[in-house]
Amino acid sequence: MKKPIKIKPFWYSDVWLFPKLVTVITTLDKQGRVNAAPYSHIMQYDVMHKKPRMILGFRQDSHTFENINATGEFVINCPPASHLDDVMETARFYPEGVNELEHTRFTPIPSTKVRPPSLKECPQIAECTVDEIIRLEKSSGIVIANIVAILVEEGLEEMGREERIRAMNLPIGLGDADRVDYFYGIMDNIVSYKLKEVPESYAATASMKTSLPWDDDAMAALMKIPPFVRKMVLGQVEKHARGKGADRVTHQHMTDLAAEFGMDEAVLARFGAKEKA
Ligand SMILES: Cc1cc2nc3c(=O)[nH]c(=O)nc-3n(C[C@H](O)[C@H](O)[C@H](O)COP(=O)(O)O)c2cc1C
């Protein structure tokens, strides 16, 4: 049995459970003094790479929001679970102008593209500038942020997903009780599930017939495309290759056709195609 509940202020951390990213945002005030505080109201906004953006929500009278308004810059630092006590230290209501980092084990280091510092101990960092600020009436200040740089600890990028998740050891924010007790999940139990294809897509792939020979890398790229469009793409790539007078399908034909559909090499790379250096 389910029962409806009353939607109260701070519903997202009240009854509704919302596992979230835990970050420490670093900013500078107008005088150039450092401020740091934890924030979890963060999501990807534009997921594509041309203008990658995040969306964040702040209490409008927070120092962080005021500083972002004043300077247009900030850094989103993702701390490991081993630094949760430092995260909580930066959440305390220190007076304006106090550098919370001085009360923690976090080490400020220069950022690459913005003036506020980054935090050395954080394995994943996004340097941001303001794209748009929306002040919701009697509610949050929403910042749509341009991501001007993403930095990760050396070695992480090369790891497989599970090893990387373990190495980063990011806590999961699980909300608070009365804005005093904060709850976190620690990643000591990671599960992974294989996404299976639906039976119909096996059948569709099985019934795919090529009418030209394909280079191995072109076929490998085709097989990375979602199964339900594979057959259609196969036909179009072969038509495109024939139009070019080719007698076999190469990886370049796949790339050229994708470009015609507005997909650049970086998008194709998500489907396992090669990206030029
Ligand atoms: C894990 C965690 C996540 C938080 N997320 C947010 C948030 O997304 N938005 C917000 O306004 N306050 C959030 N807070 C509360 C602020 O961190 C807190 O009000 C802080 O004192 C603000 O500092 P500032 O005035 O220096 O920005 C969070 C606190 C914690 C501990």
PDBQT file of the ligand as one rigid body, heavy atoms in Angstrom, charges set to zero:
ROOT
HETATM    1  C1  LIG A 301      26.483  17.434   2.098  1.00  0.00    +0.000 C 
HETATM    2  C2  LIG A 301      25.874  18.806   2.100  1.00  0.00    +0.000 A 
HETATM    3  C3  LIG A 301      25.243  19.261   0.962  1.00  0.00    +0.000 A 
HETATM    4  C4  LIG A 301      24.681  20.553   0.939  1.00  0.00    +0.000 A 
HETATM    5  N1  LIG A 301      24.073  20.958  -0.206  1.00  0.00    +0.000 NA
HETATM    6  C5  LIG A 301      23.535  22.183  -0.263  1.00  0.00    +0.000 A 
HETATM    7  C6  LIG A 301      22.928  22.632  -1.472  1.00  0.00    +0.000 A 
HETATM    8  O1  LIG A 301      22.923  21.933  -2.498  1.00  0.00    +0.000 OA
HETATM    9  N2  LIG A 301      22.382  23.869  -1.481  1.00  0.00    +0.000 N 
HETATM   10  C7  LIG A 301      22.435  24.686  -0.384  1.00  0.00    +0.000 A 
HETATM   11  O2  LIG A 301      21.951  25.813  -0.456  1.00  0.00    +0.000 OA
HETATM   12  N3  LIG A 301      23.033  24.302   0.783  1.00  0.00    +0.000 NA
HETATM   13  C8  LIG A 301      23.577  23.070   0.855  1.00  0.00    +0.000 A 
HETATM   14  N4  LIG A 301      24.181  22.661   2.004  1.00  0.00    +0.000 N 
HETATM   15  C9  LIG A 301      24.271  23.598   3.135  1.00  0.00    +0.000 C 
HETATM   16  C10 LIG A 301      25.439  24.580   2.958  1.00  0.00    +0.000 C 
HETATM   17  O3  LIG A 301      26.647  23.896   2.739  1.00  0.00    +0.000 OA
HETATM   18  C11 LIG A 301      25.603  25.432   4.210  1.00  0.00    +0.000 C 
HETATM   19  O4  LIG A 301      24.458  26.255   4.321  1.00  0.00    +0.000 OA
HETATM   20  C12 LIG A 301      26.858  26.279   4.200  1.00  0.00    +0.000 C 
HETATM   21  O5  LIG A 301      27.052  26.862   5.474  1.00  0.00    +0.000 OA
HETATM   22  C13 LIG A 301      26.821  27.381   3.174  1.00  0.00    +0.000 C 
HETATM   23  O6  LIG A 301      28.076  28.034   3.208  1.00  0.00    +0.000 OA
HETATM   24  P1  LIG A 301      28.379  29.395   2.443  1.00  0.00    +0.000 P 
HETATM   25  O7  LIG A 301      27.453  30.450   3.011  1.00  0.00    +0.000 OA
HETATM   26  O8  LIG A 301      29.821  29.638   2.723  1.00  0.00    +0.000 OA
HETATM   27  O9  LIG A 301      28.094  29.156   0.974  1.00  0.00    +0.000 OA
HETATM   28  C14 LIG A 301      24.765  21.389   2.074  1.00  0.00    +0.000 A 
HETATM   29  C15 LIG A 301      25.418  20.928   3.223  1.00  0.00    +0.000 A 
HETATM   30  C16 LIG A 301      25.966  19.649   3.236  1.00  0.00    +0.000 A 
HETATM   31  C17 LIG A 301      26.685  19.173   4.471  1.00  0.00    +0.000 C 
ENDROOT
TORSDOF 0
